[in-house]
Each structure stands twice: as structure tokens, then as C-alpha cells.
Amino acid sequence: MSEDISKPALTQASGPQAVTLTPIRVLLLDDREDNLVLRSAILRQKGYEVVTSSSIEEAEAKLHLIDIAVLDYHLGAGEFGTDVAETLRRKRPQVPIIILSATLERKFGGIADMHLLKGYSSVDDLVSALRSFEGKKRGSPVVVDARDFYYSRISMAMGDDIVLEVLDREGTWQYVNDYFAAMNGHKRAWFVGKNLFEQFPQLGDEWREIVRTVADTRETYIDRRGFQGASHLPTQSPHWNWNVLIFPIKLHDDRDGAVLTARLIEKK
């Protein structure tokens, strides 16, 4: 798929203070023509200059033309976008790399700066990722924490009315959703890296052991004890309380962890 990648520079403001902005050039690598056409159209609408490739050889011949690479992981016939990523990292280490994958087989991180799941990550996720790299295209290699993209997919699937906390086996928060953060009066980022049981000592050793057991045994825990819920979730009414479910998860760094979810239910 060939195309003319030359475009006029964009101008911001006018007069002596005018600033000429060169469009960000994005390499799209995918062996499926329909994916290339769709993503190219969307990114051009967002103001990006797009360089498309349908093979590893074609992509590697264009690495000198780009500012950011968006590479499909599985290209068919035993070929992978990570081969292009390795070449690009060696030749132009300052260029950010986004890998698109349909599965969670590969660990997040590594050669890629960001990993997005096809079918779960939306077009908005891809555009947000590109925006986050724009100001850094000429800097040092950028490593972006993919946790928010990874765990937010779980949160979106469960709904806005469910508390969601992703923890390691010791109870250290890896992610919380907006519902939980707003309930406790902080931004979501405030919780990451802090420990649930240190912040809410009223939970005690019993809940600490529950989280560890779920992480270690890969079993699921349901609170069936009169729906009393976890004590760090405030009861909003005498007639309502929290139903708590904790299930195991592989964390972004391959450690065992647990997802604590809770939903308000009516007492019987």
C-alpha cells in the first residue's frame, strides 16, 4: 500500500509569533488492508500523517520517516510486529512504540512503550496514547506505564456502579476505579503504590489473609457473612450494604494479585 506522505506543515497562530508545527508521522503496520484503511482514516482526521506498511520489510524500509510506530503484534505466517520494534529500538531508540495485540499472551512492557489490546482498547485509547507521546518524540526513549489501560478494561466491563480495586498479594493498590477514588476523596493516582491495610487498618488481619489466599490459590472469594461487606466501604443507608467479590488476576508484571469488587445491595 503506497501513498504520498508529504504534507504541508501546520501553522499555529499568525504574525511574528506564528509557530510551524510539523505533523506527527505515525507508522501503521498491519497485514490486513481493511485495518490499515480504517486506522489511517481515523488518524488523519485527528491531524496525524500516516505511513502504512503491510509487511515487516516494508515497515523497516520506512523507519527513518516516522515519529511514532503502531505495530500489530501477529502478522500471520509466523511474523510478528515485535521484530520491527526491535529494529526500530536499535536504530532510532527515541521513537515510541505501541504494540497492538488481540491476546494477553505477552507481558506488558519489554520492547514496546505501550501495549493495547485489540477488541478491548478503543480508538480513543490509541489516540490518547499517541497524544501522550507527541511532546516527547525527540527526547529519550519513553516508557509508559500500561497499567491504566490494562486494568481500566476490567473496570469498564464491570460498570460504573461497582467499586474496583486491583491489589498485589500484600494489599498494595495497583489500580482503583473512579467510583472508589471519589468515595474516598482522592484522585485515582493517589492510591497507586499505597497499601490498603495501612490506609484502612480497621479491615484487620482477616481481610489481609483473604486477599493473600485469593492471590496465592487463584480461588474466588465471595462475602456470604450476612452481606457485611468490607469495612473500608461506607454504608450509605441502614437498608443497604456492600456485597464483596474478590477474584485472582495476573498483574501487569506477572505477579499474582487480586481484584476486590463490591456493589451496593439491599439488605433482607
Buried (B, 14 or more C-beta within 10 A) or exposed (E): EEEEBEEEEEEEEEEEEEEEEEBBBBBBBBBEEEBBBBBBEBBBEBEBBBBBBBBBEBBBEBBEEBBBBBBBBBBEEEBBBBBBBBBBBEEBEEBBBBBBBEEEEBEBBEBBBBBBBBEBBEEEBBBBBBEBBEEBBEEEEBEBEBBBBBBBBBBEEBEEEBBBBBBBBEBBBBBBBEBBBEBBEBEBEBBBEEBBBEBBEEBEEEBBEBBBBBBEEEEEBEBEEEBEBBBBBEBEEEEEBBBBBBBBBEBBEEEBBBBBBBBBEEEE
